[in-house]
């Protein structure tokens, strides 16, 4: 199981840009969740031009030689850099960053280092700078395209005179000046460092075309490319910000009860733990908490993916971002704004977006080799075709420049992160929290899934399944058992009390006595009654062969049996069991249909394990397992079947969750242990989410390879056209732009993925 990224790693980087340095994620906005950082000495800086991990790498290289820097924290989506260093080292670091061509602007001195909490501010400033945040960017680029078209028109229809040539040259230069400053800046910077990325290729191609007199095409290439980059940036934003909308689900203010009992509006980020908050019907829950007053139905779909509202009463948990539908509630805050379940979900998705999936790593390595190779081919075409094919030097140079434009790997490299991020966001909306692209891709390979019983296949709490009266009035016996059960806090007794429909009258007892390990004994009107286990009845000498047979049949069905008896004999039998979830049978059936074997691993006795497994449709069940036994079982399953997953509650199953190739925690709406221990968290404890995960993984894999095939296929076609002289520069740009938009659109389909069977 892969270890999650350490705190110093980037958690929202535009990984698509690592090798080609394009601005494709330049307009992305951070998912601005306040993140936990180590306290002490952090300084935060906004670096507006830090678009992607290419710039991050440049900054890291610039800071490598400086001693005294304790830690760096990059938030590329927010375009911020946190530095923990001595004063002298900090000063040297800022100077080195400026020499590398960046402009770090101080945002705040962070005591608890909330480096990630400034995404909206940083993203807004950068958008303003580049014109992405309003209509200025589009107006500028449309004007550039208009000038490029005019330059092309002059070249086609105007007389071949010095005046019209000068006019066309000036108009083309104006188009390039409007569209190309950012591309030229990044391209020249890359060339100065000996790097061949997309901006370097475009800089060389446009400059070369202008020099050889093809200025209308140079202008058209630059304008089309800049427009393609802006369209692509907006498309990528849709994927990266798909989960960001969850932030808007939490209100900015909440009604907090004051010392005098009155409620007043308080900013959510100022509300302390333990505060009492009131929410009316129709309002959204601002923070996590526990209900202290009222009853209502809560729509938990934003957090758990459940479509049916959940009834909440005193003692029940509520989660930030969910919707109060029917009644007024008062709850006590159990998590501050930066630590709610919703905030931790979004933070986990950010971390997952910042990690690269296996296919993405392959594509990045391929692109790192592909770009220099094609650059070398273009150079060979420019130098050799005059000798081999009899072309003029101008013709050869033009053909080489067309090859450079076709070689741009943007479509290829952007194809994977957009797809992975879309799938991660789609899963999160369904209540499936995937901690990284690796687990998303690997899930399709699963061949066996080990399932814990309690809380995973079953409800995790005892329930009265059946009760039988042997003598006396049934209504009287129900009231008697209910009264006695309410005198005990044992889970089995409480299940009996909840399960009996007859109202428990407020009886007066002469005496009540707890019998540890056996039950409870009480006396009323001179008669002694007991409610206890098999052992207690045996000690009283009230067992019979007939009763033993009844007890055995219930115990073989995996039920705990409690008996009600008086001095005259046994009055009734109560069977309590941890009942199977309605969704478990369907989930196991779906897994079986997908070729994935389900195996139950439980600490319960073998008889209970076999009973529950049979009810769920599981063919193999192993009982009486300690945590270390489950660990060994996972190793055995992996050897026998291949890639394995373990599903449990994230606490007593932690060793097995860690050992499995993919650990899947039934999160119970995001318990701390489950969120940290597993690779995947099922937020609503519904096993049917596991088949959905596997289907989504298979869909993602298919889309990834569709995108790679599209990108390379289109490149190959235009490469052949260019070699035989049938492709111009602006056609090559259209091909590159079309391929990029096709793969982005294809990847975005996963945001609307239907994962039902």
Buried (B, 14 or more C-beta within 10 A) or exposed (E): BEEBBEBEBBBBBBBBBBBBBBBBBBBBBBBBBBBBBBEEBBBBBBBBBBBBBBBBBBBEEBBEEBEEBBBBBBBBBBBBBBBBBBEEBBEBBBEBBEEBBBEBEEBBEBEBBBBBBBBBBBBEBBBBEBBBBEEEBBEBBBBBBBBBBBBBEBBEEEEEEEEBBEBBBEBBBBBBBBBBEBBBBBBBBBBEEEBBBBBBBBBBBBBBBBEBBBBBBBBBBBBBBBBBBBBBBBBBBBBBBBBBEBBEBBBEBBBBBEEEEEBEEBEBEEBEEEBBBBBEEEBBBBBBBBBBEBBBBBBBBBBBBBEEBBEBEEEBBBBBBBBBBBBBBBBBBBBBBBBBBBBBBBBBBBBBBBBBBBBBBBBBEBBBEBBEEBBEBBEEBBBEBBEEEEBEEEBBBBBBBBBBBBBBBBBBBBBBBBBBBBBBBBBBBBBBBBBBBBBBBBBBBBBBBBBBBBBBBBBBEBBBBBBEBBEBEEEEBBBBBBBBBBBBEBEBBBBBBBBBEBEBEEBEBEEBEBBEEBBBBBEBEEEBBBBBBBEBBEEBEBBEEEBEEBBEEBBEBBBBBBBBBBEEBBBBBBBBBBBBBEBBBBBBBBBBEBEBBBBBBBBBEBEBBBBBBEBBBBEBBBBEBEEEBBBBBBEEBBEEBEBBBBBBBBEBBBBBBBBBBBBBBBBBBBBEBBBBBBBBBBBBBBBBBBBBBBBBBBBBBEBBEBBBEBBBEBBEEBBEBBBEEEBBBBBBBBBBBBBBBBBBEBBBBBBEBEBEE
